[in-house]
Each structure stands twice: as C-alpha cells, then as structure tokens.
C-alpha cells in the first residue's frame, strides 16, 4: 500500500504550477508567484454558463439541481469523473436526496483536474461525507457561500484503490508527512 501521507501531500500541491517552495524542516509549502495565472484561479472565476459548458467539454455526467442558497451552480454527479467515482457511499436512492451530494460546478471541474493524480496512484473511488452542507447562517442575500456552504469543499474519508485496498484518512494519516 502506498504511503497515504505522501499521497495526501501530492494532492495538496497538484494545482500549484509555477510555485515558489518554502521549506521549514521536512515540510514544504508552495505558493504561486502569480495566483491569477493558476488553473485553480481560472476555475474559481467560472460563471454558471461557462462552468456547465466546461463539464460538457470534459464529458462529466451531472444533473443540474434546483437553486440552492449560497451555491453558484449546484449539481449532482451522475457518474464518475474520468475513471474516479466520488460519493458519500450511500445507496443510489439516498444519494439522489442527500444535500451533501450537491457540489458546485467549479468544485467538480477542480476535481476533474485532481483525477489525473488520483488515477496515477491507482485510486478508483473517493468516499466523502459532505460537499454541500447547509449552514445555520444560510446565505440568503444571493451571495456565494464559502467552503461547504457554497458546495466548494469535500470532507474525504477514504480512497479506494483499483487493487481493492482502501486508505482511510482517520486510520492511515497520522497528521504528518513521512
């Protein structure tokens, strides 16, 4: 089994292209010299129409959801992204109803970028507990939510490998690299 700590570190720096690396002890942090030139920045700027067009171009199967307060473009995945399945691990009938399976289109485009790294490491499925998480401070004024209230984050619990093995974050990641 691959070392989950190294794997998670690789994920963290996947989209950093053209970055400056700062070293402190054994930990490294990368910061782009020009954030506006990064893939992550470009994805974050996508409007609804352009983002949905990008999903079509990337051949990602999805269902557009009804308006969801705080979420710019709420969707549900109707299949894998590339060869990677993303789900809460719930039954298909539950998945259709769970608010936690709602993702903002921009997050899905970013996840598509991540799948290249996942596939290279033999990952076939990501199990997460929530994408969208309705906030007790609902975004009712028409502005975009942040993180989970904007469906722009995932709480990943496990990585299933094509080999059948499973990397469970709580069990296999010990809070440090190496």
C-alpha positions as CSV (number, residue, x, y, z in Angstrom):
1,X,0.0,0.0,0.0
2,X,1.3,3.4,-0.9
3,X,2.1,5.8,2.0
4,X,-1.1,7.8,2.5
5,X,0.9,10.7,4.0
6,X,2.9,11.2,0.8
7,X,-0.2,10.8,-1.3
8,X,-2.1,13.5,0.5
9,X,0.8,15.8,0.2
10,X,0.9,15.2,-3.5
11,X,-2.8,16.1,-3.7
12,X,-2.2,19.4,-1.8
13,X,0.3,20.7,-4.4
14,X,-1.3,19.3,-7.6
15,X,-2.7,22.6,-9.0
16,X,0.1,24.9,-7.7
17,X,2.0,25.2,-11.1
18,X,4.8,27.8,-11.2
19,X,5.0,27.9,-7.4
20,X,7.7,29.1,-5.0
21,X,8.5,26.4,-2.4
22,X,9.3,27.3,1.1
23,X,11.0,24.7,3.3
24,X,10.7,24.5,7.0
25,X,12.1,21.3,8.5
26,X,10.7,18.5,6.4
27,X,7.5,20.2,5.4
28,X,7.2,22.2,2.2
29,X,4.6,24.7,1.3
30,X,4.1,26.0,-2.3
31,X,2.8,29.4,-3.2
32,X,2.2,30.6,-6.8
33,X,4.2,33.6,-7.8
34,X,1.1,34.9,-9.7
35,X,-2.1,33.4,-8.4
36,X,-4.1,34.8,-11.4
37,X,-2.1,32.5,-13.8
38,X,-3.0,29.3,-12.0
39,X,-5.6,26.7,-13.0
40,X,-7.2,26.9,-9.6
41,X,-7.8,30.7,-10.0
42,X,-9.2,30.2,-13.6
43,X,-11.6,27.6,-12.3
44,X,-12.7,29.7,-9.4
45,X,-13.7,32.5,-11.8
46,X,-16.0,30.4,-13.9
47,X,-19.6,31.7,-14.2
48,X,-22.6,29.3,-14.4
49,X,-22.8,29.1,-18.2
50,X,-19.1,28.7,-18.7
51,X,-18.7,26.1,-16.0
52,X,-21.6,23.9,-17.3
53,X,-20.1,24.2,-20.7
54,X,-16.7,23.1,-19.3
55,X,-18.4,20.0,-17.7
56,X,-19.8,19.2,-21.2
57,X,-16.4,19.6,-22.8
58,X,-14.9,17.3,-20.2
59,X,-17.7,14.8,-20.6
60,X,-18.7,14.8,-17.0
61,X,-22.2,13.4,-16.4
62,X,-24.3,15.6,-14.0
63,X,-27.7,16.7,-13.0
64,X,-28.4,20.4,-12.5
65,X,-30.0,20.9,-9.1
66,X,-32.6,23.5,-8.2
67,X,-31.4,26.8,-6.8
68,X,-29.5,26.2,-3.6
69,X,-28.8,29.2,-1.3
70,X,-25.1,30.0,-1.4
71,X,-24.2,27.7,-4.3
72,X,-23.5,29.3,-7.6
73,X,-24.1,26.3,-9.8
74,X,-25.4,23.3,-7.8
75,X,-25.1,19.9,-9.5
76,X,-25.1,16.2,-8.6
77,X,-22.7,13.8,-10.3
78,X,-24.4,11.1,-12.4
79,X,-21.3,9.1,-12.9
80,X,-17.5,9.1,-12.3
81,X,-15.2,12.0,-13.1
82,X,-12.8,10.4,-15.5
83,X,-12.3,6.9,-14.0
84,X,-12.8,8.1,-10.4
85,X,-16.2,7.7,-8.6
86,X,-17.0,10.4,-6.0
87,X,-19.7,9.6,-3.5
88,X,-20.9,9.6,0.1
89,X,-21.1,5.8,0.0
90,X,-24.8,5.9,0.4
91,X,-27.3,3.9,-1.7
92,X,-28.2,5.3,-5.1
93,X,-31.7,6.2,-3.9
94,X,-30.3,8.1,-0.9
95,X,-27.7,9.9,-3.0
96,X,-30.5,11.5,-5.1
97,X,-31.9,13.1,-2.0
98,X,-28.9,13.9,0.2
99,X,-27.9,17.6,0.2
100,X,-24.3,16.5,1.0
101,X,-24.0,15.1,-2.6
102,X,-24.6,18.6,-4.1
103,X,-21.4,20.1,-5.5
104,X,-20.7,23.4,-7.1
105,X,-19.8,23.1,-10.7
106,X,-16.4,24.8,-10.1
107,X,-15.5,22.1,-7.5
108,X,-16.3,19.4,-10.0
109,X,-14.0,21.0,-12.6
110,X,-11.3,21.2,-10.0
111,X,-11.9,17.5,-9.0
112,X,-11.5,16.6,-12.7
113,X,-8.0,18.2,-12.6
114,X,-7.3,16.1,-9.5
115,X,-8.3,12.9,-11.1
116,X,-5.0,12.8,-13.1
117,X,-3.1,12.5,-9.8
118,X,-5.7,10.0,-8.3
119,X,-5.5,7.7,-11.4
120,X,-1.7,7.8,-11.3
121,X,-1.9,6.4,-7.8
122,X,-4.4,3.7,-8.6
123,X,-7.4,5.4,-6.9
124,X,-10.8,4.3,-8.2
125,X,-13.1,5.9,-5.7
126,X,-13.3,8.8,-3.2
127,X,-15.7,8.5,-0.3
128,X,-16.7,11.8,1.3
129,X,-19.2,12.8,4.0
130,X,-20.3,16.1,2.6
131,X,-19.9,18.5,-0.3
132,X,-22.7,21.0,0.4
133,X,-23.5,21.5,4.0
134,X,-26.5,23.7,4.7
135,X,-25.3,26.4,7.0
136,X,-27.1,27.6,10.2
137,X,-26.2,31.0,8.7
138,X,-27.9,30.4,5.4
139,X,-26.7,32.6,2.6
140,X,-30.0,34.3,1.7
141,X,-28.8,37.5,0.1
142,X,-27.8,35.9,-3.2
143,X,-24.0,35.9,-2.5
144,X,-21.9,32.8,-2.9
145,X,-21.2,30.7,0.1
146,X,-17.7,29.6,1.0
147,X,-16.4,26.1,1.6
148,X,-19.2,23.7,2.4
149,X,-22.0,26.4,2.5
150,X,-21.0,27.1,-1.2
151,X,-20.6,23.4,-2.0
152,X,-16.9,24.1,-2.7
153,X,-15.3,21.6,-0.3
154,X,-15.3,17.8,0.3
155,X,-14.7,16.0,3.6
156,X,-12.8,13.0,2.2
157,X,-12.8,9.9,4.4
158,X,-11.4,7.2,2.2
159,X,-9.6,6.4,-1.0
160,X,-10.4,3.1,-2.7
161,X,-7.7,1.7,-4.9
162,X,-8.2,-0.4,-8.0
163,X,-6.4,-3.2,-6.2
164,X,-9.3,-3.4,-3.7
165,X,-7.3,-1.8,-0.9
166,X,-8.7,1.2,1.0
167,X,-6.8,4.1,2.5
168,X,-8.9,5.6,5.4
169,X,-7.8,9.1,6.4
170,X,-8.6,8.7,10.1
171,X,-6.8,5.3,10.3
172,X,-3.9,5.9,7.8
173,X,-2.9,9.5,8.0
174,X,-1.1,10.4,11.2
175,X,-1.0,14.2,10.8
176,X,2.4,14.5,9.3
177,X,4.3,13.6,6.2
178,X,6.7,10.7,6.1
